[in-house]
Amino acid sequence: QFLKQLGIHPDWQFVDVYGMEPELLSMVPRPVCAVLLLFPITEKYETFRTEEEERIKSKGQDVKSSVYFMKQTINNACGTIGLIHAIANNRDKMNFETNSSLKKFLEDSLSMTPEERAKYLETYEAIRVTHESSAHEGQTEAPSIDEKVDLHFIALVNVGGHLYELDGRKPFPINHGETSDDSFLEDAIEVCKKFMERDPEELRFNAIALSAA
């Protein structure tokens, strides 16, 4: 529904990943071009995030210039940013309606920095309004902008044969190594499992795949 409101033809769809075992992954329609992970922001995770950032800053990493990444400056918009990251890094596979608000946003923001993209989204009514109306349509009450939410969305995408984690709260994309169109779902789920292993007491994890319809 959300994709349709943003002017994307329904040849891709978001589907739930019901479990991380091979037989449950085999139920997900292929190909998969992105995975969104919903997870809790806990003390353990924040500690890890700080260490990871320092490690990458000292060691460096390869990030292709074609990776579309944006910062998150709007509270509670991580789902929208995750969605933009998923679509933006697969825009060559998507069929947009001519008047698609998301298509226009991506074209306008391609040459911007991650910070400029965040600022642009703040002013971009069409996407924000769609996000808010779709959040209200769901079963859960959409959290207000000021409410402290401890659940967060990130996107995992394949750009040029590398698996990237895109999280608007982080200063840069995280390169998780090589992947392929065929192995992408399994590779992305391995990254999801690491999030779960860092917080074994937590149960609030949820993965959604952007799959061919």
Protein Blocks (a to p, Z undefined) as FASTA:
>chain_A
ZZmmnopafkbccdddfbfbfklmmmpccddfbdcddddddfklmmmmmmmmmmmmmnop
addfklccdddfbghilmmmmmmmmmmmmmmmpccdfklmklmmmmmmmmpcfklmmmmm
mmmmklmmmmmmmmmmmmbdcddfklccfbdcdddddeehiacdddfkbmbdcdebjcdf
klmmmmmmmmmmmmmmmmmmbcbdcddddddZZ
